[in-house]
Amino acid sequence: MVRIAVIPGDGIANEVVPEAVKTLDAVNALFEIGLEHETFDYGVERYLRTGEVAPDNIDEIIKKLPEKFDAALFGAGGIDPRLPAGVNAQVVLRALRRGLDLFANVRPCRLLHPSLTPLKNKTSDDINFVVIRENTEGYEGGTAGNFKRGTPDETEIRPEYNTYKGVKRVLEFAFDYARTTGRNRVHMAEKGLPGGLWSRLFQEVSEKYPDIEPVHMHIDTVAYLMIVAPEEFQIVVAENRAGDILSDVGGAVQGSRGLAPTGCFNPEKSFCYFEPVHGTGPDILGKNVANPMAAIMASRMLLEHFGHTQAGDAIEAAVRSVIASGKTTPDLGGTLSTQEVGEAIREALDSEASSA
Ligand code: ATP
């Protein structure tokens, strides 16, 4: 049995997450997994109804999720044009990431169909890497601020913080992940202080993994190479902001931001959460064109994590076949709506199951 807390959140997540949930229900029926899920309305939809994004004790509520659930399926949190300025809808996301200390954000970048990449002559073998983004430190410190606001002397301070413990554990996670998934190279992307914490710890941690080649690279070089030679990369581990940017480059070489899923883990905890890499998509909100595949592939990651590999593989096969038949949303060149793509994926699941 897998018990899932579904928290769609804001923006287009309210359009794509329901498609992921319907797809989970479909595989649950086909593979008899025993999935259970409960949906929580934290975010903009709740704000519009009640005037609050989430209850005041949202941090406590999220901290207690692991007592009742094995995982969360999240959508996106943040910008939504329906929220007035100053209302922070990221409280739920922060509570999930920092409150639960789920520090390793695993973002696979795989080409699901050769026609999707904008890169010339690159195949599915070339575009197959994983970005591991530190999820709880860096710019998430909450200490940024402005003073002398509105004057020519206005000053903005945006510190980034990296702790010995935080950097070490995400580097170890990346090397362990490389080992358990049969990879033999880990890149570390940063542009920090020469001899700073990230480069020192990268060297130190890599010595414990002699079977894995460590490559230290500046983030700008990694971004460049992801486009001209993505085949160089197997695992790329990076601090919070760099990891966010690089996984968007990864989303682009995959063909769309609407394809990339992610899972957030702490190996000391069994609870984890999954979400599409993309955000709230304010520019396409309400147009019914958001690609639901990233959310659906996030549910595929969830199933795989809990050992339901066959069900997860079936979802991926259905997504691949729908892409191959051109039944896609406009970001992939098609004309279908979010719901029509979700429906096409579930039909593909059914037809695979009946021909198996
Ligand atoms: P965040 O800060 O949360 O990462 P963002 O504002 O940087 O969010 P997104 O909300 O991901 O970025 O949107 C960036 C661009 O990608 C937008 O043009 C959006 O329309 C597009 N996009 C994002 N998700 C999808 C999707 N599922 N389908 C199609 N286009 C998408």
Residues whose N, C-alpha, C, O or C-beta is under 5 A from the ligand:
A	BS01	ATP	G77 R257 G258 V277 H278 G279 T280 G281 P282 D283 I284 V289 A290 N291 D331
